[in-house]
């Protein structure tokens, strides 16, 4: 294994992590996955006195948990970041170079979110070396880019008083993000010869009715009061498959529907709304037969400004950056949705950079060092020093 870099410089660690291929195999069949990078991070934590456990319910998809126990008189804090990256097929240069050039570290995952991994490792080691009252729980998880199996596995066995989810945010506090749900709408018709369509039931024609109903829902969502940072919810059709040939009335058509939700709009409610929407279509068109199946559903996330973890992160951001802390909302989903659903107060925060999922990706080196400093102070303030 490559020699581990000094723990004092998160940028050096980031460079090493970028050089490890950890493309998610659920996104790219046969890709490397998290095995090597999980081993590297686990070894790093063990060398600094953390009790390390590898969770691997699905073989070949490990997540690393490193715990440094405090005296038991303070609050526990979970630090969460993902080990996996998206693919590199269209990457413009060497996706695993880890090159530091003009103050930027380049490569796949540099900002999303190996910058977060590096900052967590450094901050957790520095803070725990001071002697903390509360436990530091480092969770470096598999599969965030696809199914979040890593964070789900962590939450089956671990909890904490609060959590920081490290995702790129330009050193701004992400205090809200949308949820999402994907549905499959299957429309069942009756095949007939194209010369006599009246003898059949055209599932593709019925797809048009479904699209019109969804457009009505879209208009209603846009007419509702906007969330302060997230705007409006959204609905769209991402895929349509139907028909057998040009001369046959389609007996089947399947639409994939995506719904993006605001806080307070759980997946169960969204599914019920869609089911009612298509039931209303069937009332107007009795031959409209549908089956609605939820493929996945993830609740939205929203932090409260009075939470102690939000206050601690805000104070340390302002201390390190010497300016007021900024907050933001994101249209996309993160594992913070799962963590909050598990009853753990959390906030999303991370480094600055560009190129998430793009053909060139980089992280700003100065922001990575600032991130480590902010996390160290937040850990210390939230968990408390043993002497306190």
PyMOL commands that set and color helices and strands:
alter all, ss='L'
color gray80, all
select helices_A, chain A and resi 10-18+35-47+110-129+149-157+194-199+203-223+267-284+308-321+336-341+365-383
alter helices_A, ss='H'
color red, helices_A
select strands_A, chain A and resi 51-55+63-68+77-82+100-101+104-106+136-141+162-166+173-177+179-188+234-242+252-261+289-298+301-302+327-330+345-349+353-354+362-364
alter strands_A, ss='S'
color yellow, strands_A
deselect
rebuild
show_as cartoon
